[in-house]
Amino acid sequence: MIKFTNVSLIYPNSQQTVIEDLTFIVAEGELVLVMGSTGIGKSSLLRLINGLVPHHTGGILAGDISVNGISTQSVKPGGLAHLIGIVGQNPLNGFVTDTVEEELAFGMETLNLPPDVMRKRVEEILDLLSLAQLRNRSLATLSGGEQQRVAIGSALVMHPKVLVLDEPTSALDPVAAEEVLSILHRLVHDLGLTVIVSEHKLERVIQFADRIIHIQGGGQTQIGTPETIFASSALAPPIIHLARAMNVSEIPLSVRQMRRLTEPIRKHLSEITPDVVHTVDKAKIVVKVDRMSISYGAKEAIADTSLTICAGEIVAVMGRNGAGKSSLLRAIVGATSPSKGAVSIVGKDPFSLHGKERTELVGFIPQEPSDLLYGQSVREECSQADADNHVASGETFALIQTLVPGISQNTHPRDLSEGQRLSLALSVVLSAQPQLLVLDEPTRGLDYTAKVSLISILKEIAHAHDRAVIIATHDVELVAELASRVIFIAEGEIVADGTTMDVLLSSPAFAPQVAKVMSPSPWLTVKDVLTAMRNNP
């Protein structure tokens, strides 16, 4: 179905190739995972499949790529629209209409399909992806996860032979992500759909992959089965790291497989209770929300909510897509006005904060980090942040190098990958060292190495500098490693508020991989398990 023959790609002004002399064939009905570090070239590989690279992006391409016998050199990307459906990293950038139903129908209208066929397919996709209740909603009012489901639906409704997805679950809650991946898996097996997917949250997708293309940098790639790749790859989900540490006989790709392989060890560790210690200065209240409600027209996004967050706390706000997480965060930082109630940051109204006082008190990274970037290069963004935040020259750029090494200062922010752009926005905000740091989906586009760096930085901010951190996220692995407290929101109301251990273990759907493997013992991370094994041989 897809054939790469001696393909090499390099971009103008780049020092090294993205891929070099790559040859492989993807058969019909195969699900292939593309993995690699942030900014390594995964999106470029995906865009080669339908010709977006180099037709629209530029670059020097050698070799040949064909899909269903059609070479991408002989046709422009539009000439493959009947064969290939593509979902980008940022769904909002690909929307062309105003409402959900119009967006689903648009692609079929361009192919001049009969109205009765379009109507039937739209209804099928609305049901398949649980979008029926959103059919008349404006796309601009949807949450990030809801937008992602619409983007996937608008590709599936075309009945493509090949579906290319760039981080399709990055903004989806664990339940929605599992549903989408299960649907794709079913389409692969039942209808022979060929799926190429890039994803950083490997724990979600490895059990569905037939093969993996691992982009390693410097033009090098490795192709093989998941078992072959994860036998040696440093880039791996928690379950693989746990398996290596426990010296199990196989490479497990699912929780069920891992539980079977570790039964004796789990039995031994079940008698040990983990130590959980968090230091919180309850005398220093950073955020206070008092009976706050937020409404958008007739829809109530947050209902009569009260909470207090103190210095030293790292609080994770979790919940299904559209539950109200972003609305809560935007009200806390003063970006959205509550319809009722009040919010204060260190005793001050966030809506009254301006200029230097605002940057010193609160830092906010929205779901779309590009909203914070306006410079013409990474150097310009970092230099401006150094000046605005009154820090030493080069400090902001040093932060981004900690998160994602290797970014050129001459690169335009719009030319960065999603993960690199997020890291740049994070660095700009973090350099001000605000009293309160608020992050909305801070790990979209970040690989495991970058997440480890982010965790270290956020813990330093909260614990060593006595500040508060709030993150809204669907990344349960991040929450297990980072957060001291979890607030769970459903339909705009707080339904759970407690320690990370208590909240995550009480919800099977939102539990991290290690917790599922070690259940019913209360373990959350690989580090916790390894410490227990060393202390209790």
C-alpha positions as CSV (number, residue, x, y, z in Angstrom):
1,M,0.0,0.0,0.0
2,I,2.8,2.4,1.0
3,K,6.3,2.1,-0.5
4,F,9.4,4.1,0.4
5,T,12.4,3.4,-1.9
6,N,15.8,4.9,-0.9
7,V,14.2,8.0,0.5
8,S,16.3,10.8,2.0
9,L,15.1,14.2,3.2
10,I,16.9,17.4,4.3
11,Y,15.5,20.8,4.9
12,P,17.2,24.1,3.7
13,N,19.8,25.5,6.2
14,S,19.7,22.2,8.1
15,Q,22.9,20.6,9.3
16,Q,21.7,17.0,9.0
17,T,19.2,14.8,7.1
18,V,15.8,14.0,8.7
19,I,15.9,10.5,7.1
20,E,18.5,8.9,5.0
21,D,18.2,6.1,2.4
22,L,15.0,4.8,4.0
23,T,13.3,1.8,2.3
24,F,10.3,0.0,3.6
25,I,6.8,-1.3,2.6
26,V,3.6,-1.0,4.6
27,A,1.1,-3.6,3.6
28,E,-2.7,-3.1,3.4
29,G,-4.3,-3.5,6.8
30,E,-1.2,-2.8,8.8
31,L,-1.0,-0.4,11.8
32,V,2.5,1.2,12.0
33,L,3.7,3.4,14.9
34,V,6.3,6.1,14.2
35,M,8.2,7.0,17.3
36,G,11.2,9.2,18.2
37,S,12.3,12.2,20.3
38,T,10.6,15.6,20.2
39,G,11.5,17.4,16.9
40,I,13.3,14.4,15.4
41,G,11.3,14.3,12.2
42,K,8.2,12.2,12.9
43,S,5.8,14.7,11.4
44,S,8.0,15.1,8.3
45,L,7.9,11.3,7.7
46,L,4.1,11.3,8.0
47,R,3.8,14.3,5.6
48,L,6.0,12.6,3.0
49,I,3.3,9.9,2.6
50,N,0.8,12.3,1.0
51,G,3.3,14.7,-0.5
52,L,2.9,17.7,1.9
53,V,6.6,17.3,2.2
54,P,8.2,18.7,0.1
55,H,5.4,20.1,-2.1
56,H,4.2,22.5,0.6
57,T,7.0,22.7,3.1
58,G,10.1,22.7,0.8
59,G,13.1,20.5,1.4
60,I,15.3,18.3,-0.8
61,L,13.9,14.9,-1.3
62,A,15.7,11.9,-2.9
63,G,14.2,8.5,-3.7
64,D,10.6,7.7,-4.4
65,I,7.4,7.3,-2.3
66,S,4.3,5.7,-3.7
67,V,0.8,5.0,-2.3
68,N,-1.4,2.4,-3.9
69,G,1.0,2.6,-6.9
70,I,0.8,6.4,-7.3
71,S,4.1,8.3,-6.8
72,T,3.9,11.4,-4.7
73,Q,6.2,13.1,-7.1
74,S,3.7,12.8,-10.0
75,V,0.7,14.3,-8.1
76,K,0.2,17.1,-5.6
77,P,-1.3,16.3,-2.1
78,G,-4.8,17.0,-3.3
79,G,-4.5,14.3,-5.9
80,L,-4.2,11.7,-3.1
81,A,-7.2,13.0,-1.1
82,H,-9.4,10.1,-2.1
83,L,-6.7,7.6,-0.8
84,I,-5.2,9.3,2.2
85,G,-6.8,10.9,5.3
86,I,-4.5,12.9,7.4
87,V,-4.9,14.4,10.9
88,G,-2.3,16.9,12.0
89,Q,-0.9,17.7,15.5
90,N,-3.1,20.7,15.9
91,P,-6.7,19.9,14.7
92,L,-7.8,23.6,14.8
93,N,-5.3,24.5,12.0
94,G,-7.0,22.0,9.7
95,F,-10.7,23.1,10.2
96,V,-12.3,25.0,7.3
97,T,-15.9,25.3,8.5
98,D,-17.7,26.6,11.6
99,T,-19.6,23.6,13.1
100,V,-18.9,19.9,13.8
101,E,-21.5,18.6,11.3
102,E,-20.3,21.0,8.5
103,E,-16.7,20.0,9.1
104,L,-17.5,16.3,8.8
105,A,-19.4,16.9,5.5
106,F,-16.9,19.3,3.9
107,G,-14.4,16.7,2.6
108,M,-17.2,14.7,0.9
109,E,-18.6,17.8,-0.6
110,T,-15.3,18.5,-2.3
111,L,-15.5,15.1,-3.9
112,N,-19.1,15.7,-5.0
113,L,-20.5,12.7,-3.2
114,P,-24.4,12.3,-3.3
115,P,-26.2,14.0,-0.4
116,D,-27.7,10.7,0.9
117,V,-24.2,9.1,1.0
118,M,-22.9,12.1,2.9
119,R,-25.8,12.1,5.4
120,K,-25.3,8.4,6.2
121,R,-21.6,8.7,6.6
122,V,-21.9,11.7,8.9
123,E,-24.3,9.9,11.2
124,E,-22.0,6.8,11.3
125,I,-19.0,8.9,12.4
126,L,-21.1,10.9,14.9
127,D,-22.0,7.7,16.6
128,L,-18.6,6.0,16.2
129,L,-16.7,8.8,17.9
130,S,-19.4,9.8,20.4
131,L,-19.9,13.2,18.7
132,A,-23.7,13.2,18.3
133,Q,-24.3,15.7,21.1
134,L,-21.7,18.1,19.6
135,R,-23.0,18.1,16.0
136,N,-24.3,21.7,16.1
137,R,-21.5,23.1,18.3
138,S,-19.1,25.7,16.9
139,L,-15.7,24.2,16.5
140,A,-14.1,27.2,18.3
141,T,-16.0,26.4,21.4
142,L,-14.9,22.7,21.7
143,S,-12.3,21.6,24.1
144,G,-8.9,20.4,22.7
145,G,-9.9,16.7,23.0
146,E,-13.3,17.3,21.3
147,Q,-11.5,19.1,18.4
148,Q,-9.2,16.1,18.1
149,R,-12.1,13.7,17.8
150,V,-13.8,15.9,15.1
151,A,-10.5,16.0,13.1
152,I,-10.2,12.2,13.3
153,G,-13.9,11.9,12.3
154,S,-13.5,14.3,9.3
155,A,-10.7,12.0,8.0
156,L,-12.5,8.7,8.6
157,V,-15.7,9.9,7.0
158,M,-13.9,10.0,3.6
159,H,-13.4,6.2,3.8
160,P,-9.7,6.5,3.0
161,K,-7.5,3.5,2.3
162,V,-4.7,5.0,4.3
163,L,-5.1,7.0,7.5
164,V,-2.2,9.1,8.8
165,L,-2.4,10.5,12.3
166,D,0.0,12.8,14.1
167,E,-0.3,12.4,17.8
168,P,-4.1,11.6,17.7
169,T,-4.5,11.0,21.4
170,S,-2.4,13.9,22.8
171,A,-5.4,15.9,23.9
172,L,-7.7,13.0,24.7
173,D,-8.5,11.7,28.2
174,P,-7.5,8.0,28.8
175,V,-11.0,6.7,28.1
176,A,-11.5,8.6,24.9
177,A,-8.0,7.7,23.7
178,E,-8.7,4.0,24.3
179,E,-12.0,4.2,22.4
180,V,-10.3,6.0,19.4
181,L,-7.4,3.5,19.2
182,S,-9.8,0.6,19.6
183,I,-11.9,1.9,16.7
184,L,-8.8,2.3,14.5
185,H,-7.7,-1.2,15.5
186,R,-11.1,-2.6,14.5
187,L,-11.0,-0.7,11.2
188,V,-7.6,-2.1,10.5
189,H,-8.7,-5.7,11.1
190,D,-12.3,-5.6,9.7
191,L,-11.9,-3.2,6.7
192,G,-8.2,-3.5,5.9
193,L,-7.5,0.2,6.6
194,T,-3.8,1.0,6.6
195,V,-2.9,3.3,9.6
196,I,0.3,5.2,10.2
197,V,0.4,6.9,13.6
198,S,2.9,9.0,15.4
199,E,2.6,9.2,19.2
200,H,4.6,10.2,22.3
201,K,2.3,8.4,24.7
202,L,3.6,5.0,23.7
203,E,1.9,3.3,26.6
204,R,-1.4,3.9,24.9
205,V,-0.6,2.5,21.4
206,I,2.1,-0.1,21.5
207,Q,-0.3,-3.0,22.0
208,F,-2.1,-2.1,18.8
209,A,1.0,-1.7,16.6
210,D,2.1,-4.3,14.1
211,R,5.4,-2.6,13.4
212,I,7.4,0.4,14.6
213,I,9.5,2.9,12.7
214,H,11.9,4.4,15.2
215,I,13.5,7.7,14.0
216,Q,16.8,8.0,15.9
217,G,18.2,11.2,14.5
218,G,21.0,12.0,12.1
219,G,19.0,10.3,9.3
220,Q,19.0,6.9,11.1
221,T,15.9,4.8,11.5
222,Q,15.1,1.3,12.9
223,I,12.2,-0.7,11.7
224,G,10.8,-3.8,13.5
225,T,8.1,-5.4,15.6
226,P,7.4,-3.7,19.0
227,E,9.2,-6.5,20.8
228,T,12.3,-6.0,18.7
229,I,12.4,-2.2,19.1
230,F,11.7,-2.1,22.8
231,A,14.3,-4.8,23.5
232,S,16.9,-2.0,23.3
233,S,15.2,1.4,22.9
234,A,15.9,4.0,25.6
235,L,12.6,5.7,24.5
236,A,10.0,3.4,26.1
237,P,6.8,3.5,28.2
238,P,6.8,2.8,31.9
239,I,5.7,-0.9,31.5
240,I,8.9,-1.6,29.4
241,H,11.2,0.1,32.0
242,L,9.5,-1.9,34.7
243,A,9.9,-5.2,32.8
244,R,13.6,-4.5,32.3
245,A,14.1,-3.7,35.9
246,M,12.4,-6.9,37.0
247,N,14.3,-8.9,34.4
248,V,11.2,-10.6,33.0
249,S,11.6,-13.1,30.2
250,E,9.6,-11.3,27.6
251,I,8.9,-7.7,26.4
252,P,5.4,-7.1,27.6
253,L,3.1,-4.8,25.4
254,S,0.1,-4.8,27.7
255,V,-0.8,-4.7,31.4
256,R,-2.3,-8.2,31.2
257,Q,0.9,-9.7,29.8
258,M,3.0,-7.9,32.4
259,R,0.9,-9.1,35.3
260,R,1.3,-12.7,34.1
261,L,5.1,-12.3,33.9
262,T,5.5,-10.7,37.4
263,E,3.1,-12.6,39.6
264,P,5.8,-13.8,42.2
265,I,7.3,-10.3,42.5
266,R,3.9,-8.7,42.9
267,K,3.1,-11.1,45.7
268,H,6.3,-10.2,47.5
269,L,5.7,-6.5,47.2
270,S,2.1,-6.7,48.2
271,E,3.2,-6.9,51.8
272,I,5.1,-3.5,51.6
273,T,3.5,-0.1,52.0
274,P,5.0,2.8,50.0
275,D,6.1,6.0,51.9
276,V,4.5,9.1,50.6
277,V,5.7,12.5,52.0
278,H,4.7,15.9,50.6
279,T,5.7,19.2,52.2
280,V,3.0,21.9,51.9
281,D,2.9,25.2,53.7
282,K,-0.8,25.5,54.5
283,A,-0.2,28.9,56.1
284,K,0.7,30.3,52.7
285,I,-2.4,30.3,50.5
286,V,-1.5,31.0,46.8
287,V,-4.9,30.4,45.2
288,K,-8.4,30.7,46.7
289,V,-11.5,30.0,44.7
290,D,-14.8,30.9,46.5
291,R,-18.0,29.5,45.2
292,M,-17.2,30.3,41.6
293,S,-19.4,29.5,38.6
294,I,-18.6,30.1,34.9
295,S,-21.2,30.1,32.1
296,Y,-21.0,30.3,28.3
297,G,-24.5,31.4,27.3
298,A,-26.9,28.7,28.7
299,K,-24.0,26.2,29.3
300,E,-22.5,26.2,32.8
301,A,-18.8,25.1,32.5
302,I,-18.0,25.4,36.2
303,A,-20.6,25.1,38.9
304,D,-20.3,26.6,42.4
305,T,-16.7,25.5,42.9
306,S,-14.5,26.3,45.9
307,L,-10.9,25.3,46.5
308,T,-7.6,26.4,48.1
309,I,-4.1,25.8,46.8
310,C,-1.1,26.4,49.0
311,A,2.6,27.0,48.4
312,G,4.6,23.8,47.7
313,E,1.7,22.1,46.1
314,I,1.7,20.6,42.6
315,V,-2.0,20.1,41.7
316,A,-3.2,18.1,38.7
317,V,-6.7,18.9,37.4
318,M,-8.1,15.9,35.6
319,G,-11.3,14.8,34.0
320,R,-13.0,13.9,30.7
321,N,-12.7,16.1,27.6
322,G,-15.1,19.0,28.0
323,A,-15.4,18.6,31.8
324,G,-14.4,22.2,32.5
325,K,-10.6,21.9,33.2
326,S,-9.5,24.7,30.9
327,S,-12.3,27.0,32.1
328,L,-11.2,26.6,35.7
329,L,-7.6,27.4,34.8
330,R,-8.5,30.4,32.7
331,A,-10.6,31.8,35.5
332,I,-7.8,31.3,38.1
333,V,-5.3,33.3,36.0
334,G,-7.8,36.0,35.1
335,A,-8.3,35.2,31.4
336,T,-12.0,34.3,31.9
337,S,-14.5,36.2,34.1
338,P,-16.6,34.0,36.4
339,S,-20.3,34.6,36.3
340,K,-20.5,34.1,40.1
341,G,-18.0,33.9,43.0
342,A,-14.5,35.1,43.3
343,V,-10.8,34.1,42.7
344,S,-7.7,35.5,44.4
345,I,-3.9,34.9,43.9
346,V,-1.9,35.6,47.0
347,G,-4.8,37.7,48.1
348,K,-5.1,39.7,44.9
349,D,-7.8,39.7,42.2
350,P,-6.2,38.2,39.0
351,F,-8.3,40.5,36.8
352,S,-6.5,43.5,38.4
353,L,-3.0,42.3,37.6
354,H,-1.1,44.0,34.8
355,G,2.5,44.2,33.5
356,K,5.4,43.2,35.7
357,E,3.1,42.5,38.7
358,R,1.2,39.9,36.6
359,T,4.3,38.1,35.3
360,E,5.8,37.9,38.8
361,L,2.6,36.5,40.3
362,V,1.2,34.2,37.7
363,G,2.5,32.4,34.6
364,F,0.1,30.7,32.3
365,I,0.6,28.3,29.3
366,P,-2.6,27.8,27.4
367,Q,-3.5,24.7,25.3
368,E,-2.1,26.5,22.2
369,P,1.3,27.8,23.3
370,S,1.8,29.7,20.0
371,D,-0.6,32.3,21.4
372,L,2.4,33.4,23.6
373,L,4.9,33.6,20.8
374,Y,5.3,36.7,18.6
375,G,9.1,36.9,17.8
376,Q,10.7,36.1,14.4
377,S,13.2,33.6,15.9
378,V,13.9,31.6,19.0
379,R,16.7,34.0,19.8
380,E,14.3,37.0,19.6
381,E,11.7,35.2,21.9
382,C,14.3,34.3,24.5
383,S,16.0,37.7,24.5
384,Q,12.7,39.5,24.9
385,A,11.8,37.1,27.7
386,D,15.1,37.8,29.5
387,A,14.5,41.6,29.2
388,D,10.8,41.4,30.3
389,N,11.5,39.1,33.2
390,H,14.6,40.9,34.3
391,V,16.8,37.8,34.3
392,A,20.4,37.3,33.0
393,S,20.9,37.2,29.3
394,G,20.7,33.7,28.0
395,E,18.7,32.3,30.9
396,T,15.5,31.6,28.9
397,F,17.4,29.9,26.1
398,A,19.2,27.7,28.7
399,L,15.8,26.6,30.0
400,I,14.6,25.5,26.6
401,Q,17.9,23.6,26.1
402,T,17.2,21.7,29.3
403,L,13.8,20.7,28.0
404,V,14.6,20.0,24.4
405,P,18.3,20.2,23.5
406,G,19.5,21.1,20.0
407,I,17.0,23.8,19.0
408,S,18.7,26.5,16.8
409,Q,18.3,30.1,17.9
410,N,17.8,31.1,14.3
411,T,14.6,29.0,13.8
412,H,11.3,30.8,13.5
413,P,8.9,29.6,16.3
414,R,6.3,28.6,13.6
415,D,8.8,26.2,12.1
416,L,9.3,24.3,15.4
417,S,7.4,21.1,16.1
418,E,4.5,21.2,18.5
419,G,6.7,19.9,21.4
420,Q,9.5,22.3,20.7
421,R,7.0,25.3,20.5
422,L,5.5,24.2,23.8
423,S,9.0,24.1,25.3
424,L,9.8,27.6,24.1
425,A,6.6,29.0,25.6
426,L,7.3,27.1,28.9
427,S,10.8,28.6,29.0
428,V,9.5,32.2,28.4
429,V,7.0,31.9,31.3
430,L,9.3,29.9,33.6
431,S,12.1,32.4,33.4
432,A,9.9,34.9,35.3
433,Q,9.7,32.5,38.3
434,P,6.0,33.4,39.0
435,Q,4.4,32.6,42.4
436,L,1.8,30.6,40.6
437,L,2.4,28.5,37.5
438,V,-0.6,27.3,35.5
439,L,-0.2,24.8,32.6
440,D,-2.9,23.5,30.3
441,E,-1.9,20.2,28.7
442,P,1.9,20.8,29.2
443,T,3.1,17.6,27.7
444,R,1.5,17.6,24.2
445,G,4.3,16.8,21.8
446,L,6.9,16.1,24.5
447,D,8.8,12.8,24.6
448,Y,9.7,10.9,27.8
449,T,13.1,12.6,28.2
450,A,11.6,16.1,27.9
451,K,8.9,15.1,30.4
452,V,11.6,14.0,32.9
453,S,13.2,17.5,32.6
454,L,9.9,19.2,32.9
455,I,9.1,17.2,36.1
456,S,12.4,18.2,37.6
457,I,11.9,21.9,36.8
458,L,8.3,22.0,38.2
459,K,9.3,20.2,41.4
460,E,12.1,22.6,41.9
461,I,9.7,25.5,41.4
462,A,7.1,24.2,43.9
463,H,9.3,22.7,46.6
464,A,12.6,24.6,46.6
465,H,11.1,28.0,45.7
466,D,7.9,27.6,47.7
467,R,5.5,28.3,44.9
468,A,2.3,26.6,43.6
469,V,1.9,24.7,40.3
470,I,-1.4,23.8,38.7
471,I,-1.6,21.5,35.6
472,A,-4.6,20.4,33.6
473,T,-3.7,17.1,31.9
474,H,-4.7,13.7,30.6
475,D,-1.2,12.4,31.0
476,V,-1.7,10.0,34.0
477,E,2.0,9.0,33.9
478,L,3.0,12.6,34.3
479,V,0.5,13.1,37.2
480,A,1.9,9.9,39.0
481,E,5.4,11.2,38.8
482,L,4.8,14.9,39.5
483,A,1.6,15.8,41.3
484,S,1.1,15.8,45.1
485,R,-2.7,16.4,44.8
486,V,-5.3,15.6,42.2
487,I,-8.6,17.4,41.6
488,F,-11.0,15.5,39.4
489,I,-13.7,17.4,37.5
490,A,-16.9,16.1,35.9
491,E,-19.6,18.2,34.3
492,G,-18.1,21.4,35.8
493,E,-18.1,20.1,39.4
494,I,-15.2,18.8,41.6
495,V,-16.0,15.1,42.3
496,A,-12.7,14.1,43.9
497,D,-10.0,16.1,45.6
498,G,-7.2,14.3,47.4
499,T,-3.7,12.9,47.3
500,T,-2.4,11.6,43.9
501,M,-2.3,8.1,45.3
502,D,-5.9,8.1,46.6
503,V,-7.5,9.7,43.5
504,L,-5.6,7.8,40.8
505,L,-5.9,4.4,42.4
506,S,-9.7,4.9,42.9
507,S,-10.2,5.3,39.1
508,P,-9.2,2.3,37.0
509,A,-9.5,4.4,33.8
510,F,-7.2,7.1,35.0
511,A,-4.6,4.8,36.8
512,P,-1.0,4.8,35.4
513,Q,0.4,1.6,33.9
514,V,2.5,0.7,37.0
515,A,-0.6,0.9,39.2
516,K,-2.5,-1.4,36.9
517,V,0.3,-3.9,36.8
518,M,0.9,-3.9,40.6
519,S,-2.8,-3.7,41.7
520,P,-4.1,-4.1,44.3
521,S,-0.8,-2.9,45.9
522,P,-0.6,0.9,45.9
523,W,2.3,1.7,43.6
524,L,2.3,4.5,41.0
525,T,5.7,4.7,39.4
526,V,8.6,2.6,38.3
527,K,10.9,4.5,40.7
528,D,8.7,3.6,43.6
529,V,8.7,-0.1,42.7
530,L,12.4,-0.2,42.2
531,T,13.1,1.5,45.5
532,A,10.9,-1.1,47.3
533,M,12.7,-4.0,45.6
534,R,16.1,-2.6,46.6
535,N,15.0,-2.1,50.2
536,N,13.2,-5.4,50.5
537,P,15.3,-8.0,48.6
